[in-house]
C-alpha cells in the first residue's frame, strides 16, 4: 500500500518529500534506497529524516527542466 501511494504521489506531483521514522541512519538510508528503486525515482536530497524524490511524469510533465 505504501509503494502504491508513493507511486501515485510521484505521478501527481513529480517531486515529493517523505518523512521517515526511526533513529538509525543506516536503516533510514536503506529505506530511502528501497523507496527510490521501487518507485523508479531519483533521490534529490536527504536531510535528517526527510528525503525528496523526483520522477518525471512522461504524459503530463509539471516541472520544466533545463536543457
Secondary structure by P-SEA (a helix, b strand, c coil): caaaaaaaaaaacccbbbbbbcccaaaaaaaaaaaaaaaccccccccccbbbbbbbccccccccccc
